[in-house]
Amino acid sequence: MMYERGHPEVTILESRPDSLTFILDGTDISVANALRRVMQAETPTLAIDIVYIIDNTTVLNDEFVSHRLGLIPLNSSDHARINFSRDCGCITDEGFCPMCAIEFRLDKVCTEENMEVTSRDLVSRSMEFPTVRPVDSFVEEEGQPSSGIRIAKMRKGQRINLRAFAKKGIGKEHAKWIPTCGVRYQFQPLIRINEDRLMEMDEEAKREWAGSCPTKVYKYVEPEGDMPGRVEVDEPLHCMFCDECKKCAVQMDVPDLVEVKMNEHRFIFTVETTGSLKPEEVVLSAIQVIKNKLEIVSEKLNEENNNDYV
């Protein structure tokens, strides 16, 4: 396959609410790795950053509760409309305003033998961004509302009362702002079976060799009439370059039975999110971040070139 720099293409293989698998074609590993790193570390999301504990008589100390609140994923689809606190320019006593911080309230008293405090108990006070809520508030499983993410467990008479403020940030600042729980890519495998050598093997050997792949890349097709059995490449994208098929071929004295190579300009990406952003939003946001960085570099280079002619 010819590699044409500057003309990358994306093909969606599978799309789910919390994951996306796609092929990035027509580029090199530097671009693929940049996209992976930006998706993890520089895609903006929202997370609770400041907590004011008013009353806490649970067995968990204030710092522990604050830490758990910070790790609750918040729906961040509106992050583009929300300012970074450092860029907001607001002048208030608290140091932030409704355009750069989303306020939540939590006030629970245990009146039963015991009670769980979850993310569903966080109440947003924001009129500007009502969609910024804990992710579990939007999730239902088998028709039943989500029970939420546990924050604390209380005994009768205990109380937890607090104010929390969510801010916009990126994963480079703190892990709570990372929108993904996993981003990985691999080269697309190029697999070629030597049909001449395959036909020299008996049916039992073909079946054994096809079954040597731990990820079931190959499929053995039973003989039909005068047609001998054969082995097909059934799931090439499952290949993880473990070379088990090549090792098995060497043990069977047919070392040239299969050739497995990497297409170094085609990458299979899998993006799994925490729920704060949809997978496609993470990818598009990361591309925009890279685009902004390149525009800054281009502007600086133009300034340098202009200065050289002065």
CORHUUR-V101477 format. One record per residue. N is the residue number from 1. RES is the residue in one small letter. PHI is phi in whole degrees, 0 to 359 (NA if undefined). Layout:
n=[N | N]
res=[RES | RES]
phi=[PHI | PHI]
This chain:
n=[1 | 2 | 3 | 4 | 5 | 6 | 7 | 8 | 9 | 10 | 11 | 12 | 13 | 14 | 15 | 16 | 17 | 18 | 19 | 20 | 21 | 22 | 23 | 24 | 25 | 26 | 27 | 28 | 29 | 30 | 31 | 32 | 33 | 34 | 35 | 36 | 37 | 38 | 39 | 40 | 41 | 42 | 43 | 44 | 45 | 46 | 47 | 48 | 49 | 50 | 51 | 52 | 53 | 54 | 55 | 56 | 57 | 58 | 59 | 60 | 61 | 62 | 63 | 64 | 65 | 66 | 67 | 68 | 69 | 70 | 71 | 72 | 73 | 74 | 75 | 76 | 77 | 78 | 79 | 80 | 81 | 82 | 83 | 84 | 85 | 86 | 87 | 88 | 89 | 90 | 91 | 92 | 93 | 94 | 95 | 96 | 97 | 98 | 99 | 100 | 101 | 102 | 103 | 104 | 105 | 106 | 107 | 108 | 109 | 110 | 111 | 112 | 113 | 114 | 115 | 116 | 117 | 118 | 119 | 120 | 121 | 122 | 123 | 124 | 125 | 126 | 127 | 128 | 129 | 130 | 131 | 132 | 133 | 134 | 135 | 136 | 137 | 138 | 139 | 140 | 141 | 142 | 143 | 144 | 145 | 146 | 147 | 148 | 149 | 150 | 151 | 152 | 153 | 154 | 155 | 156 | 157 | 158 | 159 | 160 | 161 | 162 | 163 | 164 | 165 | 166 | 167 | 168 | 169 | 170 | 171 | 172 | 173 | 174 | 175 | 176 | 177 | 178 | 179 | 180 | 181 | 182 | 183 | 184 | 185 | 186 | 187 | 188 | 189 | 190 | 191 | 192 | 193 | 194 | 195 | 196 | 197 | 198 | 199 | 200 | 201 | 202 | 203 | 204 | 205 | 206 | 207 | 208 | 209 | 210 | 211 | 212 | 213 | 214 | 215 | 216 | 217 | 218 | 219 | 220 | 221 | 222 | 223 | 224 | 225 | 226 | 227 | 228 | 229 | 230 | 231 | 232 | 233 | 234 | 235 | 236 | 237 | 238 | 239 | 240 | 241 | 242 | 243 | 244 | 245 | 246 | 247 | 248 | 249 | 250 | 251 | 252 | 253 | 254 | 255 | 256 | 257 | 258 | 259 | 260 | 261 | 262 | 263 | 264 | 265 | 266 | 267 | 268 | 269 | 270 | 271 | 272 | 273 | 274 | 275 | 276 | 277 | 278 | 279 | 280 | 281 | 282 | 283 | 284 | 285 | 286 | 287 | 288 | 289 | 290 | 291 | 292 | 293 | 294 | 295 | 296 | 297 | 298 | 299 | 300 | 301 | 302 | 303 | 304 | 305 | 306 | 307 | 308 | 309 | 310]
res=[m | m | y | e | r | g | h | p | e | v | t | i | l | e | s | r | p | d | s | l | t | f | i | l | d | g | t | d | i | s | v | a | n | a | l | r | r | v | m | q | a | e | t | p | t | l | a | i | d | i | v | y | i | i | d | n | t | t | v | l | n | d | e | f | v | s | h | r | l | g | l | i | p | l | n | s | s | d | h | a | r | i | n | f | s | r | d | c | g | c | i | t | d | e | g | f | c | p | m | c | a | i | e | f | r | l | d | k | v | c | t | e | e | n | m | e | v | t | s | r | d | l | v | s | r | s | m | e | f | p | t | v | r | p | v | d | s | f | v | e | e | e | g | q | p | s | s | g | i | r | i | a | k | m | r | k | g | q | r | i | n | l | r | a | f | a | k | k | g | i | g | k | e | h | a | k | w | i | p | t | c | g | v | r | y | q | f | q | p | l | i | r | i | n | e | d | r | l | m | e | m | d | e | e | a | k | r | e | w | a | g | s | c | p | t | k | v | y | k | y | v | e | p | e | g | d | m | p | g | r | v | e | v | d | e | p | l | h | c | m | f | c | d | e | c | k | k | c | a | v | q | m | d | v | p | d | l | v | e | v | k | m | n | e | h | r | f | i | f | t | v | e | t | t | g | s | l | k | p | e | e | v | v | l | s | a | i | q | v | i | k | n | k | l | e | i | v | s | e | k | l | n | e | e | n | n | n | d | y | v]
phi=[NA | 284 | 254 | 250 | 298 | 94 | 229 | 288 | 228 | 238 | 236 | 280 | 263 | 206 | 230 | 232 | 303 | 241 | 206 | 215 | 240 | 213 | 253 | 257 | 240 | 84 | 215 | 241 | 292 | 295 | 289 | 300 | 289 | 298 | 297 | 299 | 293 | 292 | 301 | 279 | 250 | 229 | 271 | 291 | 218 | 245 | 206 | 293 | 241 | 233 | 229 | 252 | 276 | 271 | 207 | 211 | 250 | 283 | 284 | 271 | 286 | 300 | 295 | 294 | 298 | 298 | 296 | 292 | 296 | 295 | 268 | 281 | 292 | 247 | 299 | 241 | 298 | 266 | 299 | 294 | 272 | 260 | 276 | 293 | 302 | 290 | 253 | 289 | 79 | 287 | 239 | 223 | 294 | 277 | 92 | 205 | 226 | 299 | 272 | 229 | 211 | 255 | 271 | 236 | 239 | 218 | 216 | 229 | 238 | 279 | 254 | 249 | 297 | 206 | 206 | 262 | 257 | 235 | 296 | 289 | 274 | 284 | 250 | 285 | 251 | 273 | 272 | 283 | 229 | 291 | 281 | 282 | 222 | 304 | 303 | 297 | 295 | 257 | 252 | 231 | 243 | 54 | 81 | 255 | 300 | 296 | 280 | 87 | 269 | 292 | 257 | 201 | 234 | 243 | 265 | 302 | 92 | 279 | 219 | 225 | 222 | 205 | 241 | 230 | 235 | 268 | 233 | 272 | 200 | 231 | 297 | 296 | 276 | 198 | 297 | 294 | 266 | 287 | 278 | 243 | 255 | 184 | 227 | 218 | 214 | 215 | 292 | 290 | 283 | 245 | 243 | 230 | 266 | 282 | 296 | 296 | 291 | 296 | 291 | 281 | 269 | 281 | 296 | 294 | 292 | 298 | 296 | 295 | 294 | 298 | 278 | 286 | 282 | 290 | 254 | 60 | 288 | 258 | 229 | 272 | 255 | 297 | 297 | 229 | 61 | 275 | 279 | 288 | 295 | 218 | 241 | 245 | 277 | 271 | 229 | 297 | 287 | 278 | 296 | 242 | 57 | 277 | 68 | 296 | 294 | 289 | 295 | 295 | 296 | 296 | 296 | 269 | 65 | 229 | 296 | 261 | 291 | 220 | 236 | 239 | 234 | 251 | 276 | 283 | 234 | 221 | 235 | 259 | 261 | 231 | 242 | 244 | 251 | 278 | 107 | 295 | 227 | 289 | 304 | 292 | 293 | 297 | 295 | 295 | 295 | 295 | 297 | 294 | 297 | 297 | 299 | 297 | 298 | 293 | 295 | 296 | 299 | 297 | 297 | 295 | 295 | 295 | 297 | 298 | 295 | 294 | 292 | 294 | 268 | 280]
